[in-house]
Amino acid sequence: MKTIRTMAIAAAAAAAACGGPAASPDASAAQAAQSYQAVGQGMAETVAGYQAAAAVMPDLPACHRGEVTYEARMGGMLDHMQALSGAMDGYMAGAMGEAAADMDCVAAAMRAEYERHRAVACTATDVPPEREEAQHHVATMGGFLEHQRVRYEQMGEAMGVMPSTGDATWTCVHHPDGTFTLDGHDWMPTTPPGPAPSPDPAPQPWPMPCGGMGCPCPGGSMPSGS
């Protein structure tokens, strides 16, 4: 991946074409955005699938089967998101300021919630508590994913690889003691998160970025001369 300075130079060189501050980055930056989109969309679909299965689980063996399937899919994607989020934060810090550079923080919060859930999933003696735990988990993961989607779209706008988004989100702080502050609420990962913002548990689709001078400019206009 190119350095943040290289990406900024590439964006600045193309800015005049779009008539604004955001413009198309080089192929390396666009590829990084595409990788983040792929993992985010995959995680959103996995959470939605787990939610649907948990809602109709008939018995505890079904709970175990659903959990094994979920963990097999989600674990690797969490690793991928955590590996990518630091680089995304580097770009966000330069483009939007340090307060917006919290994608790695939320990736860590997602990992913490995932591990909390794994430790208690399918340990009850009846189905209703398991459904409640699963639904709480998917709502929490959905809220975290929606934050990541908004940051990703903000980053795409700053890179010039997608139109402007009107969505806003909260902020995450990861403290040295392992706790988090999510939208002003403190959270210790051994307990379910408190009232951190959560959308409908099925997050919105993650839009694909475009790249190069054929990419629509923020607001939907095309680059000058296209």
C-alpha positions in Angstrom: 0.0 0.0 0.0 1.2 3.5 -0.8 2.0 5.9 2.0 -0.6 8.4 3.1 1.5 11.1 1.6 1.5 9.4 -1.8 -2.2 8.9 -1.7 -2.7 12.5 -0.8 -0.5 13.7 -3.7 -2.5 11.5 -6.1 -5.8 12.8 -4.8 -4.6 16.4 -5.0 -3.4 16.0 -8.6 -6.9 14.8 -9.7 -8.9 17.3 -7.5 -9.4 19.8 -10.3 -11.1 17.3 -12.5 -13.9 16.8 -10.0 -14.1 20.4 -9.1 -13.7 19.7 -5.4 -11.3 18.5 -2.6 -12.0 14.8 -3.1 -10.7 13.0 -6.2 -9.6 9.6 -7.5 -6.6 8.1 -5.7 -4.1 5.7 -7.3 -4.9 2.0 -7.9 -3.3 1.0 -4.6 -5.6 3.1 -2.5 -8.7 2.1 -4.5 -7.7 -1.6 -4.0 -7.5 -1.0 -0.2 -11.0 0.4 -0.2 -12.3 -2.5 -2.3 -10.8 -5.0 0.2 -12.5 -3.2 3.1 -15.8 -3.2 1.3 -15.5 -6.9 0.7 -14.8 -7.8 4.3 -17.4 -5.4 5.6 -20.1 -6.7 3.3 -19.2 -10.3 4.1 -19.5 -9.6 7.8 -22.8 -7.9 7.4 -24.2 -10.9 5.5 -22.8 -13.3 8.1 -24.4 -11.4 11.0 -27.7 -11.3 9.2 -27.6 -15.1 8.5 -26.8 -15.8 12.1 -29.7 -13.6 13.2 -32.1 -15.5 11.0 -30.9 -18.9 12.2 -31.0 -18.0 15.8 -34.5 -16.7 15.6 -35.9 -20.1 14.7 -33.4 -22.4 16.5 -35.6 -25.3 17.7 -33.3 -26.8 20.3 -29.8 -26.6 21.8 -28.1 -28.9 19.2 -29.3 -26.4 16.6 -27.8 -23.7 18.7 -24.4 -25.5 18.6 -24.6 -26.0 14.9 -25.5 -22.4 14.2 -22.7 -21.2 16.5 -20.1 -23.4 14.8 -21.1 -22.1 11.3 -21.1 -18.5 12.5 -17.7 -18.7 14.2 -16.2 -20.5 11.1 -17.2 -17.6 8.9 -16.8 -14.6 11.3 -13.5 -15.4 12.9 -11.4 -15.0 9.8 -13.3 -11.9 8.6 -12.7 -10.2 12.0 -8.9 -10.9 11.6 -9.1 -9.4 8.1 -10.9 -6.3 9.3 -8.5 -5.7 12.1 -5.5 -6.1 9.8 -7.0 -3.5 7.4 -8.4 -1.0 9.8 -5.1 0.5 11.0 -4.3 1.6 7.4 -7.8 3.0 7.0 -7.3 5.0 10.2 -4.1 6.4 8.8 -5.9 7.8 5.8 -8.9 9.0 7.9 -6.6 10.9 10.3 -5.2 12.9 7.4 -8.4 13.4 5.6 -10.9 14.0 8.4 -8.9 14.4 11.6 -7.9 12.1 14.5 -11.5 11.8 15.9 -12.6 10.0 12.7 -9.7 7.6 12.9 -11.4 5.0 15.0 -12.0 2.1 12.6 -9.3 0.0 14.4 -10.9 0.8 17.7 -14.3 -0.5 16.5 -12.6 -3.6 14.9 -11.1 -4.3 18.3 -14.5 -3.8 20.0 -16.1 -6.2 17.5 -13.4 -8.8 18.4 -14.1 -8.3 22.1 -17.8 -8.7 21.7 -17.3 -11.7 19.5 -15.1 -13.4 22.1 -17.6 -12.5 24.9 -20.4 -14.1 22.9 -18.4 -17.2 22.1 -17.8 -17.8 25.8 -21.5 -17.8 26.7 -23.2 -19.0 23.5 -25.1 -22.3 23.8 -24.3 -22.8 27.5 -27.9 -22.3 28.8 -30.2 -25.2 29.6 -33.0 -24.0 27.5 -33.5 -22.3 24.1 -35.1 -18.9 25.0 -32.0 -17.5 26.8 -29.9 -18.6 23.8 -32.1 -16.8 21.4 -32.0 -13.7 23.6 -28.1 -13.8 23.7 -27.8 -14.3 20.0 -30.2 -11.5 19.2 -28.3 -9.2 21.6 -25.0 -10.1 19.9 -26.2 -9.5 16.4 -27.7 -6.2 17.3 -24.4 -5.2 18.9 -22.4 -6.4 15.9 -24.8 -4.7 13.6 -24.2 -1.4 15.3 -20.5 -1.8 15.1 -20.7 -2.7 11.4 -22.9 0.2 10.7 -20.2 2.5 12.2 -17.5 0.9 10.1 -19.7 1.3 6.9 -20.2 5.0 7.6 -16.4 5.5 8.2 -15.7 3.5 5.0 -18.0 5.7 3.0 -16.5 8.9 4.5 -13.1 7.6 3.6 -14.3 6.8 0.1 -15.6 10.3 -0.3 -12.3 11.7 0.9 -10.4 9.4 -1.6 -12.8 10.4 -4.4 -13.9 6.9 -5.1 -17.6 7.2 -4.1 -20.2 10.0 -3.7 -20.7 11.9 -0.5 -22.6 10.1 2.2 -25.0 12.1 4.5 -24.7 9.5 7.2 -22.9 10.3 10.5 -21.7 8.1 13.3 -20.4 8.0 16.8 -16.8 7.8 18.1 -14.8 4.9 19.7 -11.9 5.2 22.1 -9.9 2.1 23.1 -8.3 2.6 26.5 -4.9 1.1 27.7 -6.8 -1.1 30.2 -8.7 -2.8 27.4 -12.0 -1.0 28.0 -13.8 1.1 25.4 -15.8 4.3 25.3 -18.5 4.0 22.6 -20.5 7.2 21.9 -19.6 8.4 25.4 -20.6 5.2 27.1 -17.8 3.1 28.9 -17.7 -0.6 28.2 -15.8 -3.4 29.8 -15.7 -6.3 27.2 -16.6 -9.0 29.8 -20.1 -7.7 29.8 -22.6 -7.0 27.0 -22.2 -3.4 25.7 -24.5 -0.8 27.1 -26.5 1.7 25.1 -24.1 2.1 22.2 -26.0 3.1 19.0 -27.4 0.1 17.1 -29.4 0.2 13.9 -31.6 -2.6 12.7 -29.4 -5.7 13.1 -29.2 -6.2 9.3 -26.8 -3.4 8.3 -27.1 -1.5 5.0 -25.2 -2.8 2.0 -21.7 -1.5 1.7 -21.3 0.3 -1.7 -18.5 -0.6 -4.0 -15.8 2.0 -4.6 -14.9 3.1 -8.1 -11.5 4.2 -9.3 -9.7 6.3 -11.9 -10.9 9.3 -13.8 -14.2 7.7 -14.8 -15.3 7.6 -11.2 -18.3 9.8 -10.4 -17.4 12.8 -8.3 -19.0 13.5 -4.9 -22.6 14.6 -5.5 -22.9 12.4 -8.6 -21.2 14.6 -11.2 -18.6 13.2 -13.6 -15.0 14.5 -13.8 -14.4 17.4 -16.1 -13.8 16.4 -19.7 -15.6 13.0 -19.3 
